[in-house]
Amino acid sequence: MYKRLLVGLLALGLAMAARYHLGTPLTPEQVGQYDLRPAVLPDGRGLPPGQGGVEEGARIYAERCASCHGKSGEGYPFNRLVAEPFPITPETESSQFAIGNYWQYPTTLFDYIRRAMPYGNAGSLSADEVYALVAWLLYQNGITDGSQPMNAQTLPKVAMPARALLQLDPETHKRFPWLKLP
């Protein structure tokens, strides 16, 4: 009896997998849509060619980002992006985290926007558009003066206020004492 039930469930599972095309290989185009390699590292390795400035970033932000993050990045309905750079503490509410006080590397900001934004249409921004958005966001957070366009050479040189907050956890430091954060 148990064997018949198991065989029946297996047959049902295979039939449903075929019906819903589970296990269907992806086409090269489908793979290319999500395969954004290499990942961008803190030192800038992996940044694509291109560049963008604050003015272009403001225009793109208004068109593609403001409906989720507020007119000036103040948040609502989704995360806040702009805040005065201030040190966060364990008591800081997560709703106060923003690029200016929380993100440790500007290259991570680029990589995240390129892979995950805009919501519902991830990966639709060109490298130039992402550089422009990053330039605008860094300017709005008071991290840059906005006079220099962002590109693969200038972006990794931006000093983020929250960089000093990043530390290795004690267990990692104990297991790999030679490891240093970039």
LUMDOLUM-669461 format. One record per residue (C-alpha): residue in one letter; x, y, z; residue number from 1. Coordinates in Angstrom, 3 decimals, always signed. Example, Ala and Ser with C-alpha at 12.3 -4.5 7.8 and 13.67 -1.06 7.14 Angstrom:
<residu->A, x->+12.300, y->-4.500, z->+7.800, num->1> .
<residu->S, x->+13.670, y->-1.060, z->+7.140, num->2> .
***
This chain:
<residu->M, x->+0.000, y->+0.000, z->+0.000, num->1> .
<residu->Y, x->+2.774, y->+2.412, z->+0.975, num->2> .
<residu->K, x->+4.659, y->+1.726, z->-2.275, num->3> .
<residu->R, x->+1.550, y->+2.384, z->-4.379, num->4> .
<residu->L, x->+0.960, y->+5.694, z->-2.605, num->5> .
<residu->L, x->+4.584, y->+6.722, z->-3.109, num->6> .
<residu->V, x->+4.496, y->+5.782, z->-6.815, num->7> .
<residu->G, x->+1.213, y->+7.649, z->-7.235, num->8> .
<residu->L, x->+2.622, y->+10.800, z->-5.601, num->9> .
<residu->L, x->+5.737, y->+10.579, z->-7.744, num->10> .
<residu->A, x->+3.645, y->+10.269, z->-10.915, num->11> .
<residu->L, x->+1.490, y->+13.199, z->-9.843, num->12> .
<residu->G, x->+4.583, y->+15.290, z->-9.145, num->13> .
<residu->L, x->+6.076, y->+14.512, z->-12.561, num->14> .
<residu->A, x->+2.798, y->+15.322, z->-14.295, num->15> .
<residu->M, x->+2.542, y->+18.676, z->-12.508, num->16> .
<residu->A, x->+6.183, y->+19.480, z->-13.287, num->17> .
<residu->A, x->+5.509, y->+18.900, z->-16.977, num->18> .
<residu->R, x->+2.326, y->+20.975, z->-16.872, num->19> .
<residu->Y, x->+4.022, y->+23.968, z->-15.261, num->20> .
<residu->H, x->+7.250, y->+23.589, z->-17.264, num->21> .
<residu->L, x->+9.362, y->+23.034, z->-14.163, num->22> .
<residu->G, x->+12.906, y->+22.243, z->-15.155, num->23> .
<residu->T, x->+12.580, y->+23.928, z->-18.546, num->24> .
<residu->P, x->+16.022, y->+25.214, z->-19.569, num->25> .
<residu->L, x->+16.426, y->+28.978, z->-19.786, num->26> .
<residu->T, x->+17.220, y->+30.570, z->-23.111, num->27> .
<residu->P, x->+20.495, y->+32.502, z->-23.445, num->28> .
<residu->E, x->+18.459, y->+35.731, z->-23.514, num->29> .
<residu->Q, x->+16.776, y->+34.886, z->-20.209, num->30> .
<residu->V, x->+20.119, y->+34.085, z->-18.603, num->31> .
<residu->G, x->+21.656, y->+37.313, z->-19.945, num->32> .
<residu->Q, x->+18.904, y->+39.370, z->-18.346, num->33> .
<residu->Y, x->+20.021, y->+38.328, z->-14.852, num->34> .
<residu->D, x->+23.701, y->+37.578, z->-15.381, num->35> .
<residu->L, x->+25.271, y->+40.911, z->-14.442, num->36> .
<residu->R, x->+28.848, y->+39.842, z->-13.948, num->37> .
<residu->P, x->+31.174, y->+40.622, z->-12.531, num->38> .
<residu->A, x->+29.885, y->+41.911, z->-9.251, num->39> .
<residu->V, x->+31.202, y->+45.349, z->-8.395, num->40> .
<residu->L, x->+33.800, y->+45.255, z->-5.626, num->41> .
<residu->P, x->+34.578, y->+48.066, z->-3.145, num->42> .
<residu->D, x->+37.765, y->+49.000, z->-5.015, num->43> .
<residu->G, x->+35.814, y->+49.496, z->-8.256, num->44> .
<residu->R, x->+36.690, y->+46.254, z->-10.012, num->45> .
<residu->G, x->+33.703, y->+45.222, z->-12.075, num->46> .
<residu->L, x->+32.385, y->+48.728, z->-12.752, num->47> .
<residu->P, x->+31.309, y->+49.047, z->-16.385, num->48> .
<residu->P, x->+32.324, y->+51.870, z->-18.720, num->49> .
<residu->G, x->+30.127, y->+54.949, z->-18.712, num->50> .
<residu->Q, x->+29.511, y->+58.054, z->-16.658, num->51> .
<residu->G, x->+26.775, y->+60.292, z->-15.362, num->52> .
<residu->G, x->+26.293, y->+63.595, z->-13.595, num->53> .
<residu->V, x->+24.039, y->+65.118, z->-10.972, num->54> .
<residu->E, x->+21.683, y->+66.953, z->-13.352, num->55> .
<residu->E, x->+20.992, y->+63.856, z->-15.418, num->56> .
<residu->G, x->+20.589, y->+61.855, z->-12.202, num->57> .
<residu->A, x->+17.968, y->+64.303, z->-10.890, num->58> .
<residu->R, x->+15.939, y->+63.869, z->-14.082, num->59> .
<residu->I, x->+16.167, y->+60.062, z->-13.984, num->60> .
<residu->Y, x->+15.328, y->+60.008, z->-10.273, num->61> .
<residu->A, x->+12.198, y->+62.117, z->-10.828, num->62> .
<residu->E, x->+11.049, y->+59.822, z->-13.640, num->63> .
<residu->R, x->+11.966, y->+56.399, z->-12.290, num->64> .
<residu->C, x->+12.510, y->+56.555, z->-8.512, num->65> .
<residu->A, x->+10.509, y->+59.349, z->-6.850, num->66> .
<residu->S, x->+7.213, y->+57.438, z->-6.847, num->67> .
<residu->C, x->+8.721, y->+54.898, z->-4.431, num->68> .
<residu->H, x->+11.339, y->+56.899, z->-2.525, num->69> .
<residu->G, x->+9.800, y->+60.371, z->-2.343, num->70> .
<residu->K, x->+10.382, y->+63.539, z->-4.323, num->71> .
<residu->S, x->+13.780, y->+64.187, z->-2.737, num->72> .
<residu->G, x->+14.630, y->+60.727, z->-1.427, num->73> .
<residu->E, x->+12.941, y->+61.255, z->+1.946, num->74> .
<residu->G, x->+11.224, y->+57.877, z->+1.711, num->75> .
<residu->Y, x->+7.644, y->+56.713, z->+1.381, num->76> .
<residu->P, x->+6.278, y->+54.330, z->+0.550, num->77> .
<residu->F, x->+9.679, y->+52.622, z->+0.401, num->78> .
<residu->N, x->+13.064, y->+53.249, z->+2.020, num->79> .
<residu->R, x->+14.553, y->+56.609, z->+2.735, num->80> .
<residu->L, x->+17.570, y->+57.352, z->+0.528, num->81> .
<residu->V, x->+18.623, y->+60.826, z->+1.633, num->82> .
<residu->A, x->+19.601, y->+61.938, z->+5.129, num->83> .
<residu->E, x->+22.181, y->+64.156, z->+6.694, num->84> .
<residu->P, x->+25.376, y->+62.194, z->+7.251, num->85> .
<residu->F, x->+25.293, y->+61.390, z->+10.962, num->86> .
<residu->P, x->+26.751, y->+58.490, z->+12.866, num->87> .
<residu->I, x->+24.329, y->+55.697, z->+13.534, num->88> .
<residu->T, x->+24.295, y->+53.895, z->+16.845, num->89> .
<residu->P, x->+22.611, y->+50.694, z->+18.024, num->90> .
<residu->E, x->+19.705, y->+52.899, z->+19.156, num->91> .
<residu->T, x->+19.171, y->+54.446, z->+15.697, num->92> .
<residu->E, x->+15.871, y->+53.376, z->+14.176, num->93> .
<residu->S, x->+16.294, y->+51.553, z->+10.877, num->94> .
<residu->S, x->+13.873, y->+54.024, z->+9.297, num->95> .
<residu->Q, x->+16.618, y->+56.651, z->+9.754, num->96> .
<residu->F, x->+19.189, y->+54.660, z->+7.766, num->97> .
<residu->A, x->+20.002, y->+56.215, z->+4.420, num->98> .
<residu->I, x->+22.852, y->+56.312, z->+1.938, num->99> .
<residu->G, x->+24.583, y->+59.151, z->+3.769, num->100> .
<residu->N, x->+24.750, y->+57.451, z->+7.143, num->101> .
<residu->Y, x->+24.585, y->+53.725, z->+6.453, num->102> .
<residu->W, x->+26.170, y->+52.638, z->+3.152, num->103> .
<residu->Q, x->+29.886, y->+51.902, z->+3.497, num->104> .
<residu->Y, x->+30.930, y->+51.789, z->-0.170, num->105> .
<residu->P, x->+29.697, y->+53.886, z->-3.100, num->106> .
<residu->T, x->+30.359, y->+50.978, z->-5.455, num->107> .
<residu->T, x->+27.827, y->+48.860, z->-3.546, num->108> .
<residu->L, x->+25.237, y->+51.546, z->-4.217, num->109> .
<residu->F, x->+25.999, y->+51.345, z->-7.938, num->110> .
<residu->D, x->+25.805, y->+47.551, z->-7.955, num->111> .
<residu->Y, x->+22.529, y->+47.459, z->-6.013, num->112> .
<residu->I, x->+20.802, y->+50.015, z->-8.238, num->113> .
<residu->R, x->+22.041, y->+48.264, z->-11.384, num->114> .
<residu->R, x->+20.788, y->+44.848, z->-10.248, num->115> .
<residu->A, x->+17.599, y->+45.618, z->-8.320, num->116> .
<residu->M, x->+16.109, y->+48.945, z->-9.386, num->117> .
<residu->P, x->+13.677, y->+50.268, z->-10.391, num->118> .
<residu->Y, x->+11.267, y->+48.058, z->-8.523, num->119> .
<residu->G, x->+9.302, y->+45.902, z->-10.913, num->120> .
<residu->N, x->+11.708, y->+46.559, z->-13.784, num->121> .
<residu->A, x->+15.076, y->+45.599, z->-12.334, num->122> .
<residu->G, x->+18.081, y->+45.784, z->-14.626, num->123> .
<residu->S, x->+16.425, y->+48.181, z->-17.062, num->124> .
<residu->L, x->+18.786, y->+51.103, z->-16.391, num->125> .
<residu->S, x->+21.875, y->+51.621, z->-18.530, num->126> .
<residu->A, x->+25.293, y->+52.008, z->-16.898, num->127> .
<residu->D, x->+25.201, y->+55.760, z->-17.679, num->128> .
<residu->E, x->+21.804, y->+56.090, z->-15.987, num->129> .
<residu->V, x->+23.031, y->+54.229, z->-12.908, num->130> .
<residu->Y, x->+26.151, y->+56.413, z->-12.686, num->131> .
<residu->A, x->+23.926, y->+59.504, z->-12.950, num->132> .
<residu->L, x->+21.591, y->+58.256, z->-10.212, num->133> .
<residu->V, x->+24.538, y->+57.476, z->-7.951, num->134> .
<residu->A, x->+26.004, y->+60.943, z->-8.605, num->135> .
<residu->W, x->+22.670, y->+62.566, z->-7.671, num->136> .
<residu->L, x->+22.156, y->+60.423, z->-4.573, num->137> .
<residu->L, x->+25.683, y->+61.072, z->-3.285, num->138> .
<residu->Y, x->+25.188, y->+64.793, z->-3.915, num->139> .
<residu->Q, x->+21.800, y->+64.829, z->-2.159, num->140> .
<residu->N, x->+23.346, y->+63.101, z->+0.850, num->141> .
<residu->G, x->+26.066, y->+65.757, z->+1.092, num->142> .
<residu->I, x->+28.834, y->+63.279, z->+0.304, num->143> .
<residu->T, x->+30.022, y->+64.907, z->-2.940, num->144> .
<residu->D, x->+29.786, y->+68.453, z->-4.251, num->145> .
<residu->G, x->+28.303, y->+67.254, z->-7.551, num->146> .
<residu->S, x->+30.908, y->+68.965, z->-9.730, num->147> .
<residu->Q, x->+32.535, y->+65.767, z->-10.964, num->148> .
<residu->P, x->+30.757, y->+63.117, z->-13.035, num->149> .
<residu->M, x->+30.686, y->+59.607, z->-11.614, num->150> .
<residu->N, x->+32.465, y->+56.884, z->-13.567, num->151> .
<residu->A, x->+34.613, y->+53.804, z->-12.953, num->152> .
<residu->Q, x->+37.565, y->+55.991, z->-11.900, num->153> .
<residu->T, x->+35.832, y->+58.565, z->-9.673, num->154> .
<residu->L, x->+33.217, y->+56.425, z->-7.916, num->155> .
<residu->P, x->+35.578, y->+54.168, z->-5.905, num->156> .
<residu->K, x->+37.392, y->+57.266, z->-4.596, num->157> .
<residu->V, x->+34.283, y->+58.658, z->-2.880, num->158> .
<residu->A, x->+34.708, y->+58.514, z->+0.905, num->159> .
<residu->M, x->+31.503, y->+57.330, z->+2.534, num->160> .
<residu->P, x->+30.818, y->+58.639, z->+6.077, num->161> .
<residu->A, x->+29.678, y->+55.221, z->+7.315, num->162> .
<residu->R, x->+32.828, y->+53.420, z->+6.168, num->163> .
<residu->A, x->+34.377, y->+53.760, z->+9.634, num->164> .
<residu->L, x->+31.426, y->+51.848, z->+11.129, num->165> .
<residu->L, x->+32.209, y->+48.679, z->+9.189, num->166> .
<residu->Q, x->+34.102, y->+46.084, z->+11.199, num->167> .
<residu->L, x->+34.734, y->+42.386, z->+10.947, num->168> .
<residu->D, x->+32.640, y->+40.352, z->+13.325, num->169> .
<residu->P, x->+34.697, y->+38.837, z->+16.184, num->170> .
<residu->E, x->+34.324, y->+35.244, z->+14.980, num->171> .
<residu->T, x->+35.585, y->+36.059, z->+11.478, num->172> .
<residu->H, x->+38.463, y->+38.077, z->+12.931, num->173> .
<residu->K, x->+39.380, y->+35.151, z->+15.211, num->174> .
<residu->R, x->+39.294, y->+32.589, z->+12.388, num->175> .
<residu->F, x->+41.015, y->+34.791, z->+9.778, num->176> .
<residu->P, x->+43.242, y->+37.287, z->+11.623, num->177> .
<residu->W, x->+44.984, y->+38.355, z->+8.401, num->178> .
<residu->L, x->+41.730, y->+39.414, z->+6.726, num->179> .
<residu->K, x->+41.314, y->+43.198, z->+6.353, num->180> .
<residu->L, x->+38.312, y->+45.072, z->+5.034, num->181> .
<residu->P, x->+38.903, y->+47.293, z->+2.006, num->182> .
***
